[in-house]
Amino acid sequence: MEWFSAENVIAVITAVLGVLASIGVLWYERRVPRRKRIGYRVQMDTPIGSDVSQGRANVRLGLFSETPDMSDATLVLLRIENDGSSSIADSDYTGRELHGLTVEFTGRTVRGIAVTQPPGAVHLMEHFTPAAGMRNTGSLIRLPRVPLNRGEHYKLLVLLTGADVGSPVRVTGGIRDGEVTVNRAARPDDKPPLFGRAARLITVTLTVCVVVLSTIILVRDDTPPPLDCARGELRVTGSTAFAPVVRELAATYMKQCEGSRIEVDAHGSNSGIRELADEGARTGPGSPALVTLSDGPKPPGHPELRETRVAVSLFSLVVGDRVPVRDLALDDIRRIYTGEIRNWRELGGPDLEILLVSRDANSGTREVFQRRVLNRNEPAQSSRDCATKDDARAPVVRCELNSTEQVLATVARLEGALGYSELRSGSEPSGVHRIAIDGDAPSVDTIGSSSYPYREIEYAYTYGRPPADSLASGFLGYLARGPGQDVIQIHGHLPCATPKGLRVCGEE
């Protein structure tokens, strides 16, 4: 089911834990009484006599060198505090005696007591009087019923004799709805934890759930699926110049539309047009699952092919970086391809022969170049290696290659080579640079106002009109009008569906 996804499961778990935690807190507040607790701990236990044994070593401090019966004296600092969740009143002490708590120093005798005054709790000192139950006998100290707010404490500094340091110290007494026990805090002046273990566990669990849910939401692809999602199989052929765009769009469409499979098999605009016409005629009535992209309109004939204008594509002449020329007059370009200009030095460049690297007859990029720039066909092929003439009588060295990638690589490799390719996001391939024509550089930003000639509309052709629920129809809508426009622009083309593209595509 669509709702059964990772983020939804985490969201439900988080919500359930939150509700249960709220219910648990309310129940606890109403049904469970607040726990009262007095905690104690020894903060210091040190020898101060003139001859006190501490383990196997003898420590001679000399504080009571004139008092033999104090030679084993020790000093203990004892902290007593309210580390529970409720205040403790004097009536909360449950003993029958006047005093509230009893401190026992096992094996030692109490020789003196000092009660420290905690900051902000001056009112506590008035309770430490004999009338309130404060007294000591032997190893015991009787402490009065001291009321303590939550977190309040007091300290006893006790002088003892009769045993080594480290002898057990124990505080006993009764607290209504509570207990007296050794304090759990790790350091002397730590405050008791604000939340209990259960509360901390619930908080950590909820935090983990929220973090996981947020991560899923941030990482997942929130791009909505195309409106024209369709199942089935489709093959796209034709233009090699537009193939990078189509491949990316096909991959995105298949990812977003379950059950769709699109194969991109680009091998030239003209070849794709012929293949589409033959496929449609062979399969009979209906439209085959085949779409052809063409750089420019189809050749004359083939009335059964239906067109969709997709984008305006820009093309450019490219030359190797050894040649510094970056602008050519349209007339000089035509003279180069007729053989009237054969060396770059005639155009202000180095003394290098001009080698023409062209596309084969199936190329739409070549068709656009011949129609928009040369205004005639290119000369015949005269070279197979693009560097030397096979026919000495040919006016120029000219070879033909099957793809844009081959053209760019060859132009970069051969000194003096001149070729052409689509714009490809306005970036220049390694080892070559683009040529402006009559001062106009190829740019999508200025395509509406520039007179740059080497441009053409990219057409998508189908054999007849494909069914509305077919993958061919869905992918065409995605390509021409849907989210695919962003991909088209990223690759350096101008979508016909944009305001500027609509104007340019309508004028061509």
C-alpha positions in Angstrom: 0.0 0.0 0.0 1.2 3.6 -0.7 1.1 4.7 2.9 3.3 1.8 4.0 6.6 3.6 3.6 9.6 4.0 5.8 8.9 7.7 6.7 5.2 6.9 7.5 6.2 3.9 9.8 8.6 6.1 11.7 6.1 8.9 11.9 3.4 6.5 13.3 5.9 5.1 15.9 6.9 8.6 17.0 3.3 9.6 17.4 2.4 6.5 19.3 5.4 6.9 21.7 4.5 10.6 22.2 0.9 9.7 23.1 2.0 6.9 25.4 4.5 9.1 27.1 1.9 11.8 27.6 -0.6 9.3 29.0 2.1 7.8 31.3 3.1 11.2 32.7 -0.5 12.1 33.4 -1.1 8.7 35.1 2.0 9.1 37.1 1.1 12.6 38.2 -2.4 11.4 39.3 -1.8 7.9 40.7 1.9 7.8 41.9 2.8 9.9 44.9 5.9 12.0 44.6 8.9 10.1 46.1 10.6 11.6 49.1 14.3 10.9 49.6 17.2 11.9 51.8 20.5 11.1 50.4 23.9 11.3 52.1 27.6 10.8 51.1 31.0 11.2 52.6 32.8 14.0 50.9 36.0 13.9 52.9 37.5 11.3 55.4 41.1 12.3 56.2 43.6 11.6 59.1 44.7 14.6 61.1 46.3 12.9 64.2 50.0 12.6 65.0 50.2 8.9 64.2 47.3 7.7 62.1 47.7 4.5 60.1 46.4 4.8 56.5 46.7 1.4 54.9 50.3 0.2 55.3 51.8 3.7 55.5 52.1 5.8 58.6 51.2 9.5 58.3 52.6 11.9 60.9 50.9 15.3 60.7 51.6 16.5 64.2 48.3 18.4 64.6 47.7 16.8 68.0 51.3 16.0 69.0 50.6 17.3 72.6 47.4 15.3 72.9 48.1 11.6 73.0 44.4 10.5 73.0 44.0 12.4 69.7 46.8 10.7 67.8 44.4 8.7 65.7 42.1 11.6 65.0 40.2 11.8 61.7 38.1 14.4 60.1 34.9 13.5 58.1 32.8 15.9 56.0 29.3 14.4 55.5 26.7 15.9 53.1 23.0 15.3 53.7 20.5 16.5 51.1 17.0 16.2 49.8 17.6 14.5 46.4 14.0 13.3 45.9 11.1 14.8 43.9 9.3 16.4 46.9 10.0 18.7 49.8 10.4 17.1 53.2 8.7 18.7 56.3 9.7 18.0 59.9 6.5 15.9 60.2 7.7 13.6 57.5 10.3 12.0 59.8 8.7 8.9 61.2 10.9 8.0 64.2 9.4 7.9 67.8 12.3 9.9 69.2 12.7 13.7 69.1 15.5 13.5 66.5 15.0 12.6 62.9 18.1 10.9 61.6 21.0 8.9 63.2 24.5 9.0 61.9 26.8 6.1 62.9 30.6 6.2 62.5 31.5 2.5 63.0 34.5 2.0 65.3 35.0 5.7 65.9 34.1 8.1 68.6 32.6 11.5 67.9 34.8 14.2 69.5 33.3 17.3 67.9 30.7 18.5 65.4 30.4 21.6 63.2 27.4 22.2 60.9 28.2 24.2 57.8 25.8 26.8 56.7 24.8 26.2 53.0 24.4 29.2 50.7 20.8 30.5 50.6 19.6 28.2 53.4 20.3 30.2 56.6 17.0 29.1 58.0 18.3 25.6 58.4 20.8 26.5 61.1 18.1 27.3 63.7 17.2 23.6 63.8 20.6 22.3 65.0 20.0 22.8 68.8 19.8 20.3 71.7 16.2 21.3 72.1 15.5 20.1 68.6 17.2 16.8 69.2 20.8 17.6 68.2 23.2 15.5 70.3 26.0 12.9 70.1 27.1 9.9 72.1 29.9 7.6 71.3 29.9 6.8 67.6 26.5 8.2 67.1 25.1 11.7 66.1 21.4 12.4 66.5 20.2 14.9 63.9 17.0 16.9 64.4 14.0 16.8 62.1 15.3 19.4 59.6 12.8 20.4 56.8 14.4 20.4 53.4 13.1 21.7 50.2 13.9 19.8 47.1 17.7 20.1 46.4 18.5 21.7 49.8 21.4 20.2 51.8 23.6 20.8 54.9 27.0 19.4 55.8 28.5 18.1 59.0 32.2 18.4 59.7 32.9 15.7 62.4 36.1 15.2 64.4 36.6 11.5 65.3 39.0 9.2 67.0 39.3 5.4 67.4 39.7 4.0 63.9 41.4 4.5 60.6 39.9 6.5 57.8 37.5 4.7 55.6 35.5 3.1 58.4 31.8 2.7 57.4 29.5 5.7 57.8 25.8 5.1 57.9 22.8 7.4 58.2 19.5 5.8 59.2 16.0 7.1 59.8 12.4 6.9 58.5 10.8 9.2 55.9 7.1 9.0 55.2 6.6 7.8 51.6 10.3 7.8 51.1 13.7 6.5 52.1 17.1 7.5 53.5 19.9 6.1 51.4 23.4 6.7 50.0 23.3 9.5 47.5 23.7 8.4 43.8 25.3 11.6 42.5 28.7 11.2 41.0 30.3 14.5 42.3 29.9 16.3 45.6 28.0 19.3 44.4 26.0 17.8 41.6 22.3 18.5 41.5 19.9 15.5 41.4 18.8 14.7 37.8 15.7 16.6 36.7 14.2 13.6 34.9 14.0 10.0 35.9 15.5 7.1 33.9 12.1 6.3 32.2 11.7 9.9 31.1 15.2 10.0 29.7 14.7 6.8 27.8 11.4 8.0 26.3 13.1 11.4 25.4 16.0 9.6 23.7 13.7 7.3 21.8 11.5 10.1 20.6 14.6 12.1 19.6 16.0 9.2 17.6 12.6 8.7 15.8 12.4 12.4 14.9 16.0 12.4 13.6 15.4 9.3 11.5 12.1 10.7 10.2 13.8 14.1 9.3 16.7 12.3 7.6 14.3 10.2 5.4 12.3 13.4 4.5 15.5 15.3 3.6 17.2 12.4 1.7 14.2 11.1 -0.2 13.4 12.4 -3.7 10.3 14.6 -3.3 10.0 15.3 -7.0 6.4 14.6 -7.9 5.9 11.9 -10.6 5.1 13.1 -14.1 1.4 13.8 -14.8 1.6 11.5 -17.8 3.1 8.4 -16.1 2.5 5.3 -18.2 3.6 1.7 -18.2 5.2 -0.2 -21.1 8.3 -0.1 -23.3 9.5 2.6 -25.5 12.6 3.1 -27.7 13.9 6.6 -28.5 16.3 7.1 -31.5 17.5 9.9 -33.7 19.7 12.8 -32.8 23.1 12.2 -31.1 23.3 15.8 -30.2 20.2 15.7 -28.1 20.9 12.2 -26.8 22.4 13.3 -23.4 19.2 15.1 -22.6 17.0 12.2 -23.6 19.0 9.7 -21.6 18.8 11.7 -18.5 15.1 12.4 -18.9 14.4 8.7 -19.6 16.3 7.6 -16.5 14.3 10.1 -14.4 11.0 9.1 -15.9 11.6 5.4 -15.3 12.6 6.1 -11.7 9.4 8.1 -11.1 7.0 6.0 -13.2 6.9 2.4 -12.1 6.5 -0.2 -14.9 8.1 2.0 -17.6 11.1 1.0 -19.7 12.7 3.5 -22.1 15.7 2.6 -24.3 17.7 5.4 -25.9 19.4 4.3 -29.2 20.7 7.5 -30.9 22.4 7.1 -34.3 21.6 10.3 -36.2 18.5 12.3 -37.0 18.0 11.2 -40.6 18.6 7.6 -39.8 16.1 7.8 -37.0 13.5 9.4 -39.3 13.9 6.5 -41.9 13.7 3.9 -39.1 10.5 5.4 -37.7 8.8 5.5 -41.1 9.8 1.9 -41.9 8.7 0.7 -38.5 5.3 2.4 -38.8 4.7 1.0 -42.3 5.7 -2.5 -41.2 3.5 -2.7 -38.1 0.4 -1.5 -39.9 -2.4 0.5 -38.2 -1.5 2.2 -34.9 1.6 3.9 -33.7 4.7 1.8 -32.8 6.4 2.4 -29.5 9.2 4.5 -31.1 10.0 8.2 -30.9 12.6 9.9 -33.1 14.4 13.1 -32.1 15.6 15.2 -35.1 17.8 18.3 -35.3 15.5 20.3 -37.5 12.5 19.2 -39.5 12.2 15.9 -41.2 13.2 15.6 -44.9 10.4 16.0 -47.5 7.9 13.2 -47.6 6.7 11.0 -44.8 3.4 12.7 -44.2 2.4 10.1 -41.7 5.0 11.4 -39.2 3.6 13.8 -36.6 5.9 16.4 -35.0 6.3 17.9 -31.5 8.5 20.9 -31.1 10.7 20.3 -28.1 13.5 22.8 -27.8 15.8 25.2 -29.6 19.3 23.7 -29.9 22.4 25.8 -30.4 25.4 24.5 -32.3 28.9 25.9 -32.8 32.1 25.5 -34.8 35.0 24.2 -32.7 38.7 24.5 -33.2 41.7 23.1 -31.4 43.3 25.3 -28.7 46.5 25.6 -30.9 44.5 27.9 -33.1 43.7 31.2 -31.3 41.0 32.3 -33.7 37.7 32.8 -31.8 35.5 34.6 -34.3 34.9 34.0 -38.0 32.9 35.9 -40.6 30.1 33.9 -42.1 31.6 34.5 -45.6 35.0 33.2 -44.4 33.4 30.0 -43.1 31.8 29.3 -46.5 35.1 30.0 -48.2 36.9 27.5 -45.9 34.4 24.8 -46.9 34.8 25.5 -50.7 38.6 25.3 -50.4 39.2 29.0 -51.1 40.8 29.4 -47.6 43.1 26.5 -46.7 45.4 27.8 -44.0 44.7 29.4 -40.7 47.4 32.1 -41.4 45.0 33.6 -43.9 42.6 34.3 -41.0 45.2 35.7 -38.5 46.1 32.3 -37.1 49.2 30.1 -37.1 50.7 28.5 -40.2 48.5 25.3 -40.1 46.5 23.6 -42.8 42.7 23.6 -42.1 41.4 20.1 -41.6 37.6 19.7 -41.8 36.2 17.2 -39.3 32.5 16.6 -40.2 29.6 14.3 -39.4 28.2 11.6 -41.7 25.1 12.0 -43.8 22.8 10.7 -41.1 23.6 13.6 -38.8 21.1 16.3 -38.1 23.9 18.5 -36.8 25.4 18.4 -40.2 22.1 19.1 -41.9 21.6 22.2 -39.8 25.1 23.4 -40.5 24.6 23.0 -44.2 21.2 24.7 -44.2 21.8 27.5 -41.6 25.5 28.3 -42.1 26.9 27.1 -45.5 23.7 27.5 -47.4 24.9 24.5 -49.5 26.2 20.9 -49.0 29.6 20.2 -47.6 32.3 19.1 -50.0 32.8 15.4 -50.5 34.8 13.3 -48.1 38.5 13.3 -49.0 40.1 11.7 -46.0 39.7 8.7 -43.8 42.1 9.6 -41.1 41.1 13.3 -41.0 44.8 14.3 -41.4 45.8 13.5 -45.0 44.0 13.5 -48.4 43.0 10.2 -50.0 42.4 12.1 -53.2 45.1 14.7 -54.1 42.7 16.5 -56.4 40.2 17.3 -53.5 40.2 21.0 -52.6 40.2 20.4 -48.8 41.0 17.7 -46.3 37.6 16.6 -45.0 36.6 13.4 -43.0 33.3 12.2 -41.7 32.7 10.7 -38.2 29.7 9.0 -36.6 29.2 11.0 -33.4 29.7 14.3 -31.7 32.1 12.7 -29.3 34.4 11.5 -32.1 34.3 15.0 -33.7 35.4 16.7 -30.5 38.1 14.2 -29.7 39.5 14.4 -33.2 39.5 18.2 -33.3 41.3 18.3 -30.0 43.9 15.8 -31.2 44.7 17.2 -34.7 46.4 20.6 -35.0 44.5 22.9 -37.3 41.3 20.8 -37.2 37.9 22.5 -37.5 34.6 20.8 -36.6 31.1 21.4 -35.2 28.9 20.2 -32.3 25.9 21.1 -30.2 26.4 23.7 -27.5 26.3 21.2 -24.5 25.5 23.5 -21.6 27.7 26.3 -22.9 30.8 24.5 -21.6 33.8 24.0 -23.9 35.1 20.4 -24.2 38.7 19.8 -23.3 41.3 20.8 -25.9 39.0 22.9 -28.1 37.1 26.2 -28.0 34.0 27.5 -29.7 33.9 30.0 -32.6 31.6 33.0 -32.7 30.1 33.9 -36.1 30.1 37.5 -37.2 30.7 38.5 -33.6 27.7 36.6 -32.2 28.6 33.8 -29.7 26.3 30.9 -29.2 24.3 31.6 -26.0 20.9 30.5 -24.8 20.6 33.8 -22.9 20.7 35.9 -26.1 19.0 33.4 -28.5 15.9 35.6 -28.8 17.8 38.7 -29.8 20.9 37.4 -31.4 21.4 36.8 -35.2 23.6 33.8 -34.5 22.7 31.5 -37.4 23.8 28.0 -36.2 20.7 27.0 -34.3 17.7 24.8 -34.9 14.5 23.4 -33.4 14.7 20.0 -31.9 11.7 17.9 -33.1 10.2 14.7 -31.7 8.4 12.6 -34.3 6.0 9.7 -33.9 4.3 7.6 -36.5 0.8 8.9 -36.3 -0.7 9.9 -33.0 0.2 7.5 -30.2 -2.7 6.5 -27.8 -3.2 8.9 -25.0 -2.4 6.3 -22.3 0.7 5.0 -24.1 4.3 5.4 -22.8 5.1 7.2 -26.0 2.4 9.8 -25.3 3.4 10.1 -21.7 7.1 10.5 -22.3 6.5 13.1 -25.1 4.4 15.2 -22.6 7.1 14.9 -20.0 9.8 15.9 -22.6 7.9 18.8 -24.1 5.8 20.3 -21.3 6.6 18.7 -18.0 9.5 18.8 -15.5 11.8 17.7 -18.3 12.2 21.3 -19.2 14.6 21.9 -16.3 16.9 19.1 -17.6 16.7 20.5 -21.2 17.8 24.0 -19.9 20.6 22.5 -17.8 22.0 20.9 -21.0 22.1 24.2 -22.8 18.9 24.1 -24.8 15.9 26.4 -24.7 12.6 24.5 -24.2 9.9 25.5 -26.6 7.3 25.6 -23.8 9.0 28.5 -22.0 7.8 32.1 -23.0 11.1 32.9 -24.8 11.2 29.4 -26.4 7.6 29.6 -27.5 8.4 32.8 -29.4 11.6 31.5 -31.0 10.0 28.1 -31.9 7.1 29.8 -33.5 9.3 32.0 -35.6 11.5 29.3 -37.0 
